[in-house]
Amino acid sequence: MQVYRNILVTIDCSPVDEAIVKHVSALARQNDAKVCLLHVVHSHTLDQDRALREKAQSCLEAGRTMLQAQGVDACTLIRSGEPDAQILEEIAGGDYDLVAMATHGHRFIGDAFFGSVSESLKHKISIPLLLLKAG
């Protein structure tokens, strides 16, 4: 039985990306699901936007290559703006059954200082949200 057909994976170009991509790869193979990797560029200047987009392209391509090498149909997306708002917009416009992301493991103080995209999403989406605490 195919539980998930389309999985959205948010990545932030940090070391935790590899953990979530590996985890979702196995899940996608079990369900014959397509995976879409999404990175949201959050910048304040044009130069910063260009640099972050280049980094994002590289991160996304590495993730897609890893997934495709394991037989998973994968695509990539780059958006600009506030991460939680852009992810919500992508969910609303897509046909996703699952959203997956790795967390950084911030505690209360860290969440209050840095904000928490996962915290925001878990209250605003109606599809399952897989949170993987990366070691």
Number of C-alpha atoms within 10 A of each C-alpha: 6 9 13 17 15 21 22 27 23 22 24 17 18 10 13 18 20 18 16 23 23 15 13 24 24 14 17 25 15 13 15 18 21 19 29 20 21 21 23 23 22 15 16 9 8 9 10 13 15 13 12 17 20 12 14 22 16 13 21 25 16 13 25 21 15 17 23 15 10 14 13 21 18 22 18 18 15 14 16 14 13 13 18 17 15 18 22 15 12 16 18 12 9 12 12 19 17 19 23 22 24 25 19 16 12 14 9 11 9 12 14 10 10 10 13 17 16 17 12 13 16 15 8 11 13 12 12 12 17 16 14 17 14 15 10
